[in-house]
């Protein structure tokens, strides 16, 4: 079921209308748990998937409980390796399934939202061993993982934030004006997701198809038509991606507010970022913060402790490892690896340039540079187009991207 469907919206409005008439938090938790289960029921296709999901969830909670009582980095590492291996098999990554028996590689397990469950699981385990989770509750944990508002595509909420609201589930919207704003945000999200984003997706598909057919000899494109279609491919999909994802977030964040839950914001004018580091604090913010906290910083800390003199140089290796993993997480094909590596290059370039400015002009010079409106405009334009070029590899495989680029370059040459 899509969050933009009439069924979902109608069910959400009905739920919000009766939710706070229930006598207390336990009744509200029960009703929300039923809704989580019903939503999940519509998405899980077979018994094997239910069994795999149950093992995934219960093993995570059991290991977190053990880690909290008897912290063991060996246990954590072993479980994470097993967890990631299971994830790669269930998602049927080609480089994994190619080396597995056909009986395992051709499994029928399909769990919608598994990618985001994996990130929440890793966070839950790491925070448990570090003592950052004060109380473990299986009831809260299961509903945290299966929360219908974050199940499909995030935002990636931390367990502690979820639990603080879950144990009370009281109203968070102060007055009628706040309720109307939530309903208005829900409406805006629906319009963005169901209409405007779909329109830009159709424009992207038309331009991409024209470039692909021209490269295959099926049709001929003039110079201006080829350039126009390439600009369509370059600009239309990133616009679609932002509208589609931010529209989804508008719906689930507003919907959660209507039943007493707060979700983290996921967007902050991302296409106004001045470099790739800034971009990842604005676009899919919860993913960017997760990459920082659970990939980059642990890698960098380990390197700094072992090779302190080389830590600054080896930090760039951490960027590449972190974004390579983030790229692979997005999908099992090579185009997502390319996307992740391009992001690592962008982050590294931003860091190198910052160090260059500090070395040459000092902190006062860097501050003056950052305050320049002209520099900011150029930086935003450069970052915008770097991201748009990177996003070329998001909806299409590498040969298809090469086809489209070849058609455009031939038209210009």
SERO-214533 format. One line per 2 residues: number of its first residue (from 0); their letters; for each residue x, z, y of N, C-alpha, C. Coordinates in steps of 0.05 Angstrom, whole numbers. Atoms other than C-alpha are relative to their C-alpha. Example, Ala and Ser with C-alpha at 12.3 -4.5 7.8 and 13.67 -1.06 7.14 Angstrom:
<nodes>
0> AS> 18 0 -24 246 156 -90 18 0 24 | -16 -1 -24 273 143 -21 -15 14 22
</nodes>
This chain:
<nodes>
0> XX> 17 0 -24 0 0 0 18 0 25 | -14 1 -25 26 -19 69 -11 21 20
2> XX> 9 -19 -20 24 32 125 -16 -14 22 | 16 15 -20 -6 -23 168 -27 -10 -11
4> XX> 25 8 12 -64 -34 120 -24 16 11 | 24 -14 -9 -135 -16 140 -6 25 -17
6> XX> 5 -23 18 -140 29 79 17 24 7 | -18 -22 -7 -79 70 99 -9 13 26
8> XX> 8 -10 -26 -101 77 171 -26 16 -2 | 26 -14 3 -172 96 152 3 27 -14
10> XX> -5 -25 15 -147 148 102 14 20 17 | -15 -18 -18 -99 176 153 -18 12 21
12> XX> 18 -10 -21 -152 183 207 -20 20 -12 | 18 -18 13 -199 216 157 14 26 -6
14> XX> -16 -24 6 -144 264 135 4 17 25 | -5 -15 -24 -127 283 206 -25 13 12
16> XX> 26 -11 -11 -201 295 223 -8 26 -14 | 9 -24 14 -210 348 169 23 19 -5
18> XX> -24 -15 9 -139 374 161 0 29 11 | -3 -26 -12 -140 432 209 -26 17 -2
20> XX> 23 -17 6 -209 455 188 4 16 -26 | -7 -16 24 -177 480 123 10 27 9
22> XX> -4 -28 -9 -168 556 125 29 9 4 | -27 -10 -3 -93 562 119 21 -20 -10
24> XX> -22 19 7 -25 531 103 -1 -8 -29 | 1 7 29 -34 535 27 -20 -22 -6
26> XX> 20 21 4 -98 494 29 10 -27 12 | -10 25 -13 -65 444 77 22 -12 -17
28> XX> -21 10 17 -4 439 33 -11 -14 -25 | 13 12 24 -49 426 -27 -12 -27 6
30> XX> 12 25 -7 -87 371 8 21 -21 5 | -21 19 -5 -24 338 33 15 -8 -25
32> XX> -13 7 25 7 342 -36 -17 -19 -16 | 18 19 14 -55 307 -65 3 -27 12
34> XX> -3 25 -13 -47 253 -13 27 -13 -7 | -26 10 8 27 246 -29 -1 -12 -29
36> XX> 3 9 27 10 239 -103 -16 -25 -2 | 17 24 1 -45 189 -91 14 -25 11
38> XX> -15 22 -12 -1 146 -46 21 -9 -20 | -20 8 20 54 148 -99 -12 -14 -24
40> XX> 13 12 23 5 131 -154 -5 -30 4 | 5 28 -6 -10 65 -119 26 -17 -1
42> XX> -25 14 -2 64 47 -118 17 0 -26 | -15 -2 25 91 68 -187 -14 -17 -21
44> XX> 14 19 17 76 12 -237 -4 7 -29 | 2 -5 29 87 42 -306 11 28 -7
46> XX> -9 -26 9 102 104 -348 29 5 1 | -29 -3 -1 176 91 -352 10 7 28
48> XX> -8 -6 -28 181 93 -276 -7 29 7 | 8 -28 -4 143 160 -275 20 19 -12
50> XX> -20 -17 14 192 190 -326 26 0 16 | -26 2 -15 253 164 -287 -2 15 26
52> XX> 3 -15 -25 225 192 -222 0 30 -5 | 0 -28 7 212 259 -254 28 11 -6
54> XX> -28 -8 6 283 263 -282 17 0 26 | -15 1 -26 311 242 -214 -5 25 17
56> XX> 7 -23 -18 274 296 -176 7 27 -12 | -6 -27 13 280 354 -226 29 5 -3
58> XX> -28 -4 3 353 342 -239 13 7 27 | -10 -6 -27 367 343 -164 -5 28 8
60> XX> 6 -28 -7 331 408 -154 16 20 -17 | -14 -18 18 363 440 -215 29 3 7
62> XX> -28 -1 -8 433 421 -194 4 14 27 | -1 -14 -25 420 444 -123 -2 31 -4
64> XX> 4 -29 6 396 512 -150 26 11 -12 | -25 -9 12 460 518 -192 22 1 21
66> XX> -22 1 -20 505 498 -134 -4 22 21 | 4 -21 -19 473 549 -89 8 27 -11
68> XX> -7 -25 12 484 605 -138 30 1 -8 | -29 1 9 552 583 -166 12 -26 11
70> XX> -11 24 -12 584 533 -118 22 -12 -16 | -20 14 17 624 481 -157 2 -29 10
72> XX> -3 28 -9 652 418 -126 3 -19 -23 | -2 17 24 666 392 -196 -28 -8 -10
74> XX> 28 6 8 592 398 -214 -13 -19 20 | 11 18 -20 572 366 -148 10 -28 -3
76> XX> -12 27 2 620 308 -157 -11 -14 -26 | 9 12 25 599 296 -230 -29 -9 2
78> XX> 28 7 -3 525 297 -212 -3 -24 18 | 3 23 -19 534 250 -153 9 -26 -13
80> XX> -8 24 14 572 201 -196 -23 -10 -19 | 22 7 18 516 203 -248 -25 -10 16
82> XX> 23 8 -17 463 198 -193 3 -28 11 | -5 27 -11 494 137 -161 0 -21 -22
84> XX> 0 19 22 505 104 -228 -29 -6 -9 | 28 4 7 431 115 -245 -14 -17 21
86> XX> 12 15 -22 411 88 -177 7 -30 -2 | -8 28 2 452 24 -187 -13 -14 -23
88> XX> 14 12 23 422 13 -255 -29 -5 5 | 28 3 -5 351 25 -233 -6 -21 21
90> XX> 4 21 -20 360 -21 -173 10 -27 -9 | -9 25 12 391 -74 -219 21 -14 17
92> XX> -22 13 -14 455 -87 -180 15 -18 -20 | -11 20 19 486 -149 -210 27 8 -12
94> XX> -27 -7 10 557 -123 -215 -1 23 -20 | 3 -21 20 530 -65 -256 -15 -10 -25
96> XX> 16 9 23 477 -97 -300 14 -21 -16 | -15 21 15 524 -154 -319 16 12 -22
98> XX> -17 -13 20 564 -104 -359 -15 19 -18 | 17 -17 16 505 -69 -392 -14 -15 -22
100> XX> 17 13 20 467 -83 -456 -26 -10 12 | 24 12 -10 407 -127 -445 -24 19 -1
102> XX> 22 -19 2 360 -72 -468 -1 20 23 | -1 -18 -23 384 -28 -410 -3 -16 26
104> XX> 0 15 -25 395 -82 -357 -28 -11 6 | 26 11 -5 325 -110 -366 -22 21 0
106> XX> 20 -22 0 290 -43 -358 -23 -6 19 | 24 4 -16 221 -39 -327 -4 21 22
108> XX> 2 -22 -20 235 21 -281 0 -12 28 | 2 8 -28 213 9 -209 -11 23 16
110> XX> 8 -22 -16 211 65 -159 2 -7 30 | 0 6 -28 190 48 -88 11 23 16
112> XX> -11 -22 -17 230 87 -36 24 14 -13 | -22 -14 14 286 104 -85 25 2 17
114> XX> -24 0 -17 340 85 -34 0 24 19 | 2 -22 -18 315 137 15 -1 27 -15
116> XX> -1 -24 16 304 188 -40 29 7 -7 | -28 -5 6 377 180 -58 14 14 23
118> XX> -13 -12 -24 400 196 13 -10 29 4 | 10 -27 -3 354 256 16 11 18 -22
120> XX> -11 -16 21 379 280 -51 29 8 5 | -28 -7 -6 452 276 -30 1 21 22
122> XX> 1 -21 -21 436 314 34 -7 27 -11 | 10 -25 12 398 367 -5 22 14 -16
124> XX> -22 -12 17 456 378 -54 23 10 17 | -23 -7 -16 511 379 -2 -7 24 17
126> XX> 8 -22 -16 473 426 44 -4 26 -17 | 4 -23 18 456 471 -16 27 13 -7
128> XX> -26 -12 7 529 480 -36 14 12 24 | -12 -11 -24 549 493 36 -16 24 11
130> XX> 16 -23 -8 496 547 42 -17 -4 25 | 16 5 -24 457 512 97 -30 0 -5
132> XX> 29 -2 7 391 516 59 -5 29 -8 | 5 -28 4 366 587 63 -17 5 -24
134> XX> 18 -5 22 310 581 12 -6 -26 -14 | 8 23 16 299 532 -45 -28 4 -11
136> XX> 27 -1 11 228 517 -64 -6 -26 -13 | 6 25 15 210 466 -118 -25 -13 12
138> XX> 25 10 -12 141 458 -87 6 -15 26 | -7 13 -25 170 442 -19 18 -24 -4
140> XX> -19 22 5 226 400 -47 -14 -25 -10 | 14 23 11 180 354 -87 -16 -14 22
142> XX> 15 12 -22 135 343 -27 18 -11 22 | -20 11 -19 196 333 17 9 -28 -9
144> XX> -9 26 10 220 277 -28 -23 -21 -1 | 22 19 3 151 246 -38 -19 -1 24
146> XX> 16 0 -25 125 255 33 -8 -28 6 | 10 27 -4 81 195 44 9 -12 26
148> XX> -8 10 -26 105 189 116 29 -9 0 | -28 7 0 178 181 97 8 -14 -26
150> XX> -6 10 26 174 154 26 11 -28 0 | -6 28 2 179 80 39 26 -8 14
152> XX> -23 9 -16 231 71 94 10 21 20 | -9 -21 -18 248 138 125 -22 5 21
154> XX> -27 -9 -7 262 165 176 11 20 -21 | -13 -18 18 313 206 137 0 28 12
156> XX> 3 -27 -11 290 277 152 16 19 -17 | -15 -21 15 332 338 133 -20 19 -12
158> XX> 18 -19 14 301 387 84 -7 24 17 | 5 -24 -16 309 445 132 -22 -5 21
160> XX> 20 7 -20 268 410 186 -27 -3 -13 | 25 3 15 215 391 135 -12 27 -7
162> XX> 10 -26 10 210 461 107 -11 18 22 | 10 -16 -22 202 494 175 -29 -7 7
164> XX> 27 8 -5 139 453 186 -18 4 -24 | 16 -1 24 115 453 114 -11 28 -5
166> XX> 9 -27 6 110 528 108 -23 9 19 | 22 -7 -19 62 530 168 -22 -21 1
168> XX> 19 22 -3 29 462 176 -22 6 20 | 19 -5 -22 -3 484 241 1 -24 19
170> XX> 0 22 -19 -21 437 298 26 0 17 | -24 3 -17 39 410 337 -7 -15 26
172> XX> 9 13 -24 -1 370 388 -15 20 18 | 9 -23 -16 -15 417 446 -29 -3 9
174> XX> 27 3 -11 -80 387 473 -11 -27 -7 | 13 25 6 -128 329 471 16 -24 10
176> XX> -17 21 -10 -81 287 514 22 -8 -19 | -21 5 20 -25 294 463 -12 -14 -25
178> XX> 13 13 23 -74 275 407 -5 -29 6 | 6 28 -7 -95 212 445 26 -16 2
180> XX> -26 14 0 -21 195 456 9 -7 -28 | -8 6 28 -9 200 381 -17 -23 -11
182> XX> 17 22 9 -69 155 367 9 -27 13 | -9 24 -14 -44 106 420 26 -11 -13
184> XX> -25 8 13 26 105 388 -6 -12 -27 | 8 12 25 -7 92 321 -10 -28 3
186> XX> 11 26 -5 -44 33 350 22 -20 8 | -23 17 -9 19 5 384 16 -8 -25
188> XX> -15 6 24 56 11 318 -13 -21 -18 | 15 20 16 1 -28 281 2 -28 13
190> XX> -2 26 -13 3 -83 333 28 -12 -3 | -28 9 3 79 -88 331 5 -10 -28
192> XX> -7 6 28 82 -88 255 -17 -23 -11 | 18 19 13 22 -130 236 -2 -27 15
194> XX> 5 24 -15 20 -181 292 26 -11 14 | -23 11 -16 81 -187 339 24 -5 -18
196> XX> -23 4 18 134 -177 285 -5 -23 -18 | 6 22 18 98 -225 238 3 -27 15
198> XX> -3 24 -16 97 -277 294 29 -8 2 | -28 7 -3 172 -273 305 13 -7 -28
200> XX> -10 7 27 184 -275 229 -7 -29 -6 | 8 28 5 145 -341 226 18 -19 16
202> XX> -17 17 -16 188 -369 282 28 -1 -13 | -26 0 13 252 -347 246 -1 -18 -25
204> XX> 2 16 25 229 -379 180 -1 -30 6 | 2 28 -7 212 -444 215 27 -11 8
206> XX> -27 9 -8 281 -449 248 19 0 -23 | -19 -1 23 318 -428 185 -6 -23 -19
208> XX> 7 22 18 280 -479 143 10 -27 12 | -9 25 -12 296 -534 193 30 -4 -3
210> XX> -29 2 2 370 -519 192 9 -5 -29 | -7 3 28 373 -514 116 -7 -28 -9
212> XX> 8 27 9 335 -580 105 19 -21 13 | -18 19 -13 380 -616 156 27 -1 -14
214> XX> -26 0 14 443 -593 120 -2 -13 -27 | 4 12 27 414 -616 53 -6 -29 2
216> XX> 6 29 -3 399 -685 82 -30 -6 -2 | 28 5 2 324 -676 76 -13 -9 26
218> XX> 9 8 -26 315 -686 150 23 -1 19 | -22 3 -21 356 -703 212 -9 15 25
220> XX> 5 -15 -24 361 -658 272 18 -11 22 | -16 7 -23 383 -680 341 17 24 9
222> XX> -18 -21 -10 436 -640 378 -16 23 12 | 15 -22 -13 387 -601 421 -18 14 -19
224> XX> 18 -12 19 339 -589 364 16 19 -18 | -16 -17 17 395 -561 320 9 25 15
226> XX> -9 -23 -16 421 -516 376 -24 19 4 | 24 -16 -4 350 -493 390 -8 16 -25
228> XX> 7 -14 25 336 -476 317 21 21 -7 | -20 -20 6 403 -440 311 -5 25 18
230> XX> 6 -23 -18 385 -397 372 -25 14 -10 | 24 -13 11 318 -384 339 8 18 -23
232> XX> -10 -16 22 353 -360 276 15 24 10 | -17 -22 -11 401 -318 318 -16 22 13
234> XX> 14 -20 -16 349 -284 361 -27 10 -13 | 27 -7 9 282 -285 325 0 22 -22
236> XX> 1 -20 22 300 -245 262 7 28 11 | -5 -27 -11 333 -187 301 -24 11 15
238> XX> 24 -9 -14 271 -184 345 -21 9 -20 | 18 -8 22 228 -183 282 8 26 -12
240> XX> -9 -24 13 271 -130 250 -6 25 16 | 5 -23 -17 266 -84 309 -30 7 2
242> XX> 29 -4 -3 191 -94 319 -12 10 -26 | 11 -7 26 176 -88 245 7 29 -7
244> XX> -9 -27 7 217 -25 234 -9 21 20 | 9 -20 -20 201 10 299 -30 3 0
246> XX> 29 -2 3 128 -7 289 -8 18 -23 | 4 -18 23 130 25 220 5 29 8
248> XX> -6 -28 -8 164 87 251 -21 11 19 | 22 -10 -18 111 91 306 -23 9 -17
250> XX> 24 -7 16 57 93 252 5 26 -15 | -4 -24 17 89 145 207 6 25 17
252> XX> -6 -23 -18 115 190 264 -26 10 12 | 26 -8 -12 47 189 299 -18 12 -22
254> XX> 17 -10 21 10 199 233 8 28 -9 | -9 -26 8 54 258 214 -8 21 21
256> XX> 7 -19 -22 41 291 282 -30 8 -3 | 28 -6 2 -34 287 269 -6 20 -22
258> XX> 4 -20 21 -26 331 207 21 23 2 | -17 -23 -5 23 381 237 29 -2 -9
260> XX> -27 4 8 89 350 217 15 -16 21 | -17 14 -19 147 327 260 21 -15 -15
262> XX> -21 16 11 192 270 240 20 -7 21 | -20 7 -20 258 252 274 -5 -28 11
264> XX> 2 27 -12 257 193 322 22 -18 -12 | -19 18 14 292 132 293 11 -22 18
266> XX> -9 21 -18 302 86 354 2 11 28 | -4 -8 -28 328 94 424 13 -25 15
268> XX> -9 24 -14 333 25 458 26 -11 -12 | -25 8 14 384 -1 406 13 -24 11
270> XX> -12 25 -10 394 -69 437 11 3 29 | -14 -6 -25 420 -35 500 25 16 -5
272> XX> -25 -14 7 479 -4 463 24 -15 12 | -24 13 -12 547 -16 495 22 -5 -19
274> XX> -18 7 21 586 -17 430 -13 7 -27 | 13 -4 26 574 -13 355 -4 29 -7
276> XX> 4 -29 4 585 62 353 -25 10 14 | 24 -7 -15 532 70 406 -25 -11 -13
278> XX> 23 14 14 487 21 368 -10 18 -22 | 9 -16 23 486 67 307 -10 27 7
280> XX> 14 -25 -9 464 126 349 -27 -7 12 | 25 10 -12 405 83 374 -18 -14 -20
282> XX> 15 15 19 384 38 316 0 14 -27 | 2 -15 25 359 71 252 17 25 2
284> XX> -17 -23 -7 387 135 281 5 19 -23 | -3 -19 21 374 178 221 19 -10 -22
286> XX> -20 11 18 414 130 177 28 2 12 | -26 -3 -13 471 129 228 11 28 -2
288> XX> -8 -28 1 473 204 230 7 8 -29 | -6 -6 28 471 207 154 27 -11 -8
290> XX> -26 12 6 529 159 148 23 17 12 | -20 -17 -13 568 202 197 4 26 -14
292> XX> -2 -27 11 552 269 165 8 1 -29 | -4 -2 29 554 252 91 18 -21 -12
294> XX> -20 20 10 602 193 86 26 2 16 | -25 2 -16 650 187 145 14 27 3
296> XX> -13 -25 -6 663 260 162 12 13 -25 | -13 -11 24 675 284 89 25 -16 -7
298> XX> -23 16 6 722 225 78 23 6 19 | -21 -5 -21 759 237 144 12 28 -3
300> XX> -10 -27 3 764 312 131 19 2 -24 | -17 0 23 794 301 62 27 -13 7
302> XX> -25 13 -8 846 253 91 16 16 20 | -14 -17 -20 862 298 150 13 24 -12
304> XX> -12 -23 13 875 357 104 24 -8 -17 | -22 8 18 920 317 58 22 -14 15
306> XX> -20 15 -15 955 271 107 -6 3 30 | 8 -6 -28 946 303 176 14 -19 20
308> XX> -14 17 -19 998 259 210 -11 -29 1 | 10 28 2 965 194 187 -30 -1 3
310> XX> 29 -1 -1 893 217 197 -12 -19 20 | 12 17 -20 881 178 261 0 -29 -10
312> XX> -1 27 9 903 113 229 -18 -5 -24 | 17 3 24 868 125 163 -30 3 5
314> XX> 29 -2 -8 803 140 200 -13 -27 -2 | 12 27 2 793 65 202 -8 -8 -29
316> XX> 7 4 28 794 63 126 -27 14 -6 | 25 -15 4 738 115 128 -23 -16 10
318> XX> 21 17 -11 697 69 172 -8 -22 -20 | 5 22 18 704 12 123 -13 10 -26
320> XX> 12 -11 24 688 55 62 -29 8 6 | 27 -9 -6 627 86 96 -19 -23 4
322> XX> 19 22 -6 597 21 121 -2 -20 -24 | 3 15 25 613 -15 56 -21 12 -18
324> XX> 20 -14 16 572 37 19 -28 -4 13 | 26 4 -13 517 32 72 -10 -28 -3
326> XX> 9 28 4 516 -44 65 -10 -4 -28 | 9 2 28 511 -40 -11 -27 14 -4
328> XX> 25 -15 3 456 12 -4 -24 -17 9 | 22 16 -10 414 -39 35 -10 -20 -21
330> XX> 8 20 19 413 -88 -23 22 -6 -20 | -19 5 21 447 -111 -87 16 -25 2
332> XX> -14 26 -2 473 -178 -62 22 0 20 | -25 0 -15 538 -198 -28 -5 -2 30
334> XX> 5 2 -29 506 -213 40 -1 27 13 | 1 -27 -12 494 -138 50 28 12 2
336> XX> -28 -9 -2 567 -125 35 13 -11 26 | -11 13 -24 586 -175 90 -11 14 25
338> XX> 12 -14 -22 537 -140 137 14 27 5 | -13 -26 -3 568 -72 123 28 -2 10
340> XX> -28 3 -9 639 -97 132 1 -9 29 | 1 7 -28 621 -130 198 -5 24 18
342> XX> 5 -24 -16 593 -64 223 25 18 1 | -25 -16 0 658 -29 202 20 -12 19
344> XX> -18 13 -19 698 -81 241 -8 6 29 | 10 -6 -27 654 -70 302 6 29 8
346> XX> -6 -28 -7 661 6 299 30 4 4 | -29 -3 -3 736 1 289 10 -12 26
348> XX> -8 12 -25 743 -47 347 -7 17 24 | 8 -18 -21 704 0 392 19 24 3
350> XX> -18 -23 0 749 58 372 28 -7 10 | -26 9 -8 813 18 382 0 -5 30
352> XX> 2 5 -29 790 -4 451 -1 26 16 | 1 -26 -14 773 67 471 27 13 0
354> XX> -27 -12 0 842 91 449 19 -15 19 | -17 16 -18 875 34 487 -5 9 29
356> XX> 6 -8 -27 838 54 551 10 27 6 | -10 -27 -4 856 127 542 30 0 4
358> XX> -29 1 -1 929 111 531 10 -12 26 | -10 15 -24 934 63 590 -10 12 26
360> XX> 11 -9 -26 888 95 642 -7 30 0 | 7 -28 0 877 167 619 -30 4 -1
362> XX> 29 -6 1 810 203 616 -14 -7 25 | 13 7 -26 796 192 690 -5 -31 0
364> XX> 4 29 1 806 117 680 -22 -8 -19 | 21 6 19 762 116 618 -27 7 12
366> XX> 25 -7 -12 708 153 656 -9 -20 21 | 7 20 -20 711 103 713 -9 -26 -13
368> XX> 8 24 15 708 46 663 -28 2 -11 | 26 -4 12 647 75 629 -22 0 21
370> XX> 20 -1 -21 612 84 696 -5 -26 15 | 3 26 -13 621 12 718 -25 -15 -10
372> XX> 25 14 7 554 -25 718 7 -28 -11 | -8 27 9 589 -93 710 11 1 -29
374> XX> -12 -3 27 629 -69 650 -22 6 -20 | 22 -7 18 566 -39 620 -16 -25 -8
376> XX> 16 24 5 528 -105 627 14 -19 -20 | -16 18 18 584 -145 593 1 13 -28
378> XX> -2 -14 26 591 -92 538 -27 -2 -15 | 26 2 13 516 -93 524 -5 -28 -11
380> XX> 4 28 9 514 -169 520 18 -6 -24 | -18 5 23 575 -170 474 -9 14 -25
382> XX> 10 -15 24 548 -116 428 -26 -12 -11 | 26 12 9 479 -149 426 6 -24 -17
384> XX> -5 24 15 508 -215 403 16 5 -25 | -14 -7 24 556 -183 354 -20 9 -21
386> XX> 20 -10 19 497 -147 322 -18 -23 -10 | 18 22 8 454 -210 322 14 -18 -20
388> XX> -16 16 19 510 -249 287 2 15 -27 | -1 -16 25 517 -192 236 -26 -2 -15
390> XX> 27 -1 12 442 -192 224 -7 -27 -13 | 4 26 14 446 -266 204 2 4 -31
392> XX> -4 -4 29 468 -239 136 -20 19 -12 | 19 -20 10 410 -191 129 -23 -14 -16
394> XX> 22 12 15 352 -237 108 7 -22 -19 | -8 24 15 392 -293 76 26 5 -15
396> XX> -25 -3 14 447 -299 24 22 -16 14 | -22 12 -14 516 -323 43 -1 -30 0
398> XX> 2 29 -1 508 -396 21 -21 -10 20 | 21 9 -19 444 -401 62 9 3 29
400> XX> -10 -4 -27 477 -372 124 21 -22 6 | -20 21 -4 535 -421 115 -13 -27 5
402> XX> 15 25 -5 485 -478 110 -10 -2 29 | 11 1 -27 452 -459 175 22 -2 21
404> XX> -22 2 -19 518 -449 211 12 -28 0 | -11 27 3 544 -516 185 -17 -21 15
406> XX> 18 18 -14 483 -553 212 4 3 30 | -3 -4 -28 491 -521 280 26 -10 11
408> XX> -26 8 -9 565 -534 285 3 -30 0 | -2 29 1 558 -607 264 -15 -12 24
410> XX> 16 10 -22 506 -617 319 16 2 26 | -15 -5 -24 553 -588 372 25 -18 0
412> X> -25 14 2 616 -624 347 -3 -30 8
</nodes>
